[in-house]
């Protein structure tokens, strides 16, 4: 239960400057009104709920519940995503983070259509979420894989997302469509993405990517869809253009991409899940129930 010396409530527009300041202090980078407008007001899936805790002296902490769309082979799955939580120095040992998270969990559990609440987390946040009743999935891992160069003409343009195809299969995946992808890839999120496809190909396909590194350049694959041979040819062409030597992407259990023997582990993403559904066939609390990619697990979200 919340401490009697503070209250938890939905934020008002007057709270936004203090919330942005708390996020900037907590994460060590700037959170701007433009970022807030993009992420929490312009999503095609709906506006976020922002929960704040405050006392007589001001803000103690905040967290957002971002509407998120999931689907599996039986259809849409309601979801809320816990994102952008922060507390102030005055909140220490007062149960503030637990209280604002529980406010969003309670709102999701009492919604007309109950489903999941999910959150990517640091190890410290994961421990706090588990105390709040979450199931912590086994980490979703990312891997480096070597890539060969192969010249081909490539078309790079944001409009490539119009060719998006949802991944096949029975597992839980984000229900992206072109409008949602355009929102997700907006530069106000702090990352400059490119979206590419082969200029000549027989089947729809595409890759969301960026290139990082100096001498040993790497193509970071945030998402790939469509005809697998075309995607492989596209990655070889992108490597040729950028002189990249490797591809980095989530792979293995919990993703739609296998981890080969040549792959080198690079990092892992931690996903926490609260499943409010009562259907025992719908368990979402194992990594194998999911099909995730960089659109889901990158730090932007």
Residue pairs with C-beta under 8 A, 6 or more apart in sequence:
1 99
2 8
2 53
2 95
2 99
3 94
3 95
3 96
3 99
5 55
5 94
6 53
6 54
6 55
6 60
6 94
6 96
6 99
7 53
7 54
7 55
8 51
8 52
8 53
8 99
8 100
8 103
9 51
9 52
9 54
10 49
10 50
10 51
10 52
11 19
11 50
11 51
11 52
11 62
15 50
15 52
15 59
15 62
16 33
16 36
18 52
18 58
18 59
19 50
19 52
19 59
19 62
19 86
20 31
20 32
20 33
20 36
22 59
22 61
22 62
22 86
22 87
22 88
23 31
23 62
23 84
23 86
24 30
24 31
25 86
25 88
26 86
26 87
27 86
31 84
34 188
35 188
35 189
35 190
37 188
38 183
38 186
38 188
38 189
39 48
39 66
39 83
39 84
39 188
39 189
40 47
40 48
40 50
40 64
40 66
40 84
41 47
41 48
42 183
43 66
43 67
43 180
43 183
44 179
44 180
44 183
45 66
45 67
45 68
45 69
45 180
46 67
47 67
48 64
48 65
48 66
48 67
48 83
49 64
49 65
49 80
49 104
49 107
50 62
50 63
50 64
50 65
51 62
51 63
51 64
51 65
51 100
51 103
51 104
52 59
52 60
52 61
52 62
52 100
53 59
53 60
53 61
53 62
53 91
53 96
53 99
53 100
54 60
55 90
57 90
59 88
60 87
60 88
60 90
60 91
60 94
60 96
61 85
61 86
61 87
61 88
61 91
61 96
61 97
61 99
61 100
62 84
62 85
62 86
62 100
63 82
63 83
63 84
63 85
63 86
63 97
63 100
63 101
63 103
63 104
64 82
64 83
64 84
64 85
64 104
65 80
65 81
65 82
65 104
65 107
65 108
65 117
66 80
66 81
66 82
66 83
66 301
67 79
67 80
67 81
68 79
68 80
68 81
68 118
68 174
69 76
69 79
69 174
69 175
69 180
70 76
70 77
70 78
70 79
70 115
70 116
70 172
70 173
70 174
70 175
71 77
71 166
71 172
71 173
71 174
71 175
72 170
72 171
72 172
72 173
72 282
73 169
73 170
74 282
76 175
77 115
77 116
77 172
77 282
77 284
78 111
78 113
78 114
78 115
78 116
79 115
79 116
79 117
79 118
80 104
80 107
80 108
80 115
80 116
80 117
80 118
81 117
81 118
81 119
81 301
82 101
82 104
82 117
82 118
82 119
82 129
83 119
83 301
85 97
85 100
85 101
85 125
87 96
87 97
91 97
97 128
98 128
98 131
98 132
101 128
101 129
101 132
102 132
104 117
105 117
105 132
105 133
105 274
108 114
108 115
108 117
108 274
108 276
109 276
114 276
114 277
115 275
115 276
115 277
116 273
116 274
116 275
116 276
116 277
116 284
117 273
117 274
117 276
118 271
118 272
118 273
118 274
119 125
119 129
119 134
119 271
119 272
120 269
120 270
120 271
120 272
120 296
120 297
120 299
120 301
121 129
121 270
121 271
121 272
122 270
123 270
126 134
126 136
126 270
126 272
129 136
129 272
130 136
130 272
132 274
133 274
134 272
134 273
134 274
135 272
135 273
135 274
135 275
135 285
136 270
136 271
136 272
137 254
137 270
137 271
137 272
137 273
137 285
137 286
137 287
137 290
138 253
138 254
138 286
138 287
139 268
139 269
139 270
139 287
140 250
140 252
140 253
140 254
140 255
140 268
140 269
140 270
140 271
140 287
140 290
140 292
140 297
141 250
141 251
141 252
141 259
141 265
141 266
141 267
141 268
141 269
142 248
142 249
142 250
142 251
142 265
142 266
142 267
142 268
142 269
143 248
143 249
143 250
143 251
143 252
143 259
143 263
143 264
143 265
143 266
144 218
144 246
144 247
144 248
144 263
144 264
144 266
145 246
145 247
145 248
145 249
145 251
145 260
145 262
145 263
145 264
146 245
146 246
146 247
146 262
147 219
147 235
147 236
147 239
147 244
147 245
147 246
147 247
148 236
148 239
149 236
149 239
149 240
149 243
150 233
150 236
150 237
150 239
150 240
151 237
151 240
152 198
152 199
152 200
152 233
152 234
152 236
152 237
152 240
153 198
153 199
153 200
153 237
154 196
154 197
154 198
154 199
154 234
154 237
154 238
154 241
155 196
155 197
155 198
155 199
156 194
156 195
156 196
157 195
158 182
158 185
158 195
159 195
160 195
160 196
160 197
160 206
161 178
161 181
161 182
161 185
161 195
161 206
161 208
162 178
163 197
163 204
163 205
163 206
163 225
163 226
164 176
164 177
164 178
164 181
164 206
164 225
165 204
165 225
165 226
166 173
166 175
166 176
166 225
167 173
167 225
167 256
167 291
169 256
169 291
171 288
171 289
171 290
171 291
172 284
172 289
172 290
172 291
173 256
173 290
173 291
173 292
174 292
174 295
174 296
176 184
176 223
176 295
181 208
181 223
181 295
184 295
184 300
184 301
185 193
185 195
185 208
189 300
190 300
191 210
191 298
191 300
192 210
193 208
193 209
193 210
193 222
194 208
194 209
194 210
195 206
195 207
195 208
195 209
196 206
196 207
196 209
196 234
196 238
197 205
197 206
197 207
197 230
197 234
198 205
198 230
198 233
198 234
198 237
201 227
201 230
201 233
202 227
202 230
203 226
203 227
203 230
204 225
204 226
204 227
205 224
205 225
205 226
205 227
205 230
205 231
205 234
206 224
206 225
206 226
206 234
207 221
207 223
207 224
207 231
207 234
207 235
207 238
208 221
208 222
208 223
208 224
208 294
208 295
209 219
209 220
209 221
209 222
209 238
210 219
210 220
210 222
211 217
211 218
211 219
211 220
211 238
211 242
211 244
212 218
212 220
213 244
216 245
216 246
217 242
217 243
217 244
217 245
218 244
218 245
218 246
218 247
218 248
219 235
219 238
219 239
219 242
219 244
219 246
219 247
219 248
220 248
220 249
220 294
221 235
221 247
221 248
221 249
221 293
221 294
222 249
222 293
222 294
222 295
222 298
223 293
223 294
223 295
224 231
224 235
224 249
224 257
224 293
225 231
235 247
238 244
239 245
239 247
248 266
249 257
249 293
249 294
250 257
250 269
250 292
250 293
250 294
250 297
251 257
251 258
251 259
251 263
252 258
252 259
253 287
253 288
254 271
254 287
254 288
254 290
254 291
254 292
255 290
255 291
255 292
255 293
256 291
256 293
257 293
269 292
269 297
271 287
271 290
271 292
271 297
273 284
273 285
275 282
275 283
275 284
275 285
283 289
284 290
295 301
